[in-house]
Amino acid sequence: MSTDFAALNDDLDTRARSLFKAIPDFAKAVGQGRIAAYGDGALDGSTKELMALVIGVVMRCEGCVAHHAKLCVKKGVSREQLAEAMAVAIQMGGGPAMAYAGEALAAYDQFAAQQ
């Protein structure tokens, strides 16, 4: 697989904005939930982004992989931390997760190169 993860993430953002314009009350609630879920607490935000990326890999969601890989870079997750998290994803998700874990690492590398 060869993916332009930045373009995939941009497309996802565009579609989400369009959807959320159609359902503004729900969009506001989702936004508030995201702030509460991903903010620093007992777990720091970077750990939570890694968790989200692992779930995206195991669920085989390309948009989730691109989005959360970008946020992992933004939150300062190291390549080594991401690789270890991908080992957990593969352990939990089996062979199909291995393909998406490779995509997650490629997405991370692509976004890190843009920094």
Backbone hydrogen bonds, N-H to C=O, Kabsch-Sander energy under -0.5 kcal/mol:
donor,donor_aa,acceptor,acceptor_aa,energy
5,F,3,T,-1.2
8,L,4,D,-2.4
9,N,5,F,-2.7
10,D,6,A,-2.5
11,D,7,A,-2.6
12,L,8,L,-2.3
13,D,9,N,-2.6
14,T,10,D,-2.4
15,R,11,D,-2.5
16,A,12,L,-2.6
17,R,13,D,-2.5
18,S,14,T,-2.0
19,L,15,R,-2.6
20,F,16,A,-3.1
21,K,17,R,-1.7
22,A,18,S,-1.0
22,A,19,L,-0.7
23,I,19,L,-0.9
27,A,23,I,-2.5
28,K,24,P,-2.2
29,A,25,D,-1.8
30,V,26,F,-2.7
31,G,27,A,-2.5
32,Q,28,K,-2.3
33,G,29,A,-2.4
34,R,30,V,-2.6
35,I,31,G,-2.0
36,A,32,Q,-2.2
37,A,33,G,-2.8
38,Y,34,R,-2.7
39,G,35,I,-1.1
41,G,43,L,-2.0
48,K,44,D,-1.9
49,E,45,G,-2.1
50,L,46,S,-2.1
51,M,47,T,-2.3
52,A,48,K,-2.3
53,L,49,E,-2.4
54,V,50,L,-2.6
55,I,51,M,-2.4
56,G,52,A,-2.5
57,V,53,L,-2.4
58,V,54,V,-2.7
59,M,55,I,-2.6
60,R,56,G,-0.6
60,R,57,V,-0.9
61,C,56,G,-2.6
62,E,60,R,-0.7
65,V,61,C,-2.4
66,A,62,E,-2.5
67,H,63,G,-2.6
68,H,64,C,-2.8
69,A,65,V,-2.1
70,K,66,A,-2.1
71,L,67,H,-1.9
72,C,68,H,-2.1
73,V,69,A,-2.0
74,K,70,K,-2.3
75,K,71,L,-2.3
76,G,73,V,-1.6
77,V,72,C,-2.7
82,L,78,S,-2.4
83,A,79,R,-2.6
84,E,80,E,-2.2
85,A,81,Q,-2.1
86,M,82,L,-2.1
87,A,83,A,-1.4
88,V,84,E,-1.4
89,A,85,A,-2.1
90,I,86,M,-2.6
91,Q,87,A,-2.3
92,M,88,V,-2.4
93,G,89,A,-2.8
94,G,90,I,-2.4
97,A,93,G,-0.6
97,A,94,G,-0.6
98,M,94,G,-1.1
98,M,95,G,-0.7
99,A,95,G,-1.2
100,Y,96,P,-1.4
101,A,97,A,-2.7
102,G,98,M,-2.0
103,E,99,A,-1.5
104,A,100,Y,-2.4
105,L,101,A,-2.2
106,A,102,G,-2.2
107,A,103,E,-2.8
108,Y,104,A,-2.6
109,D,105,L,-2.6
110,Q,106,A,-2.3
111,F,107,A,-2.6
112,A,108,Y,-3.0
113,A,109,D,-1.9
114,Q,110,Q,-0.7
114,Q,111,F,-0.6
115,Q,112,A,-1.2
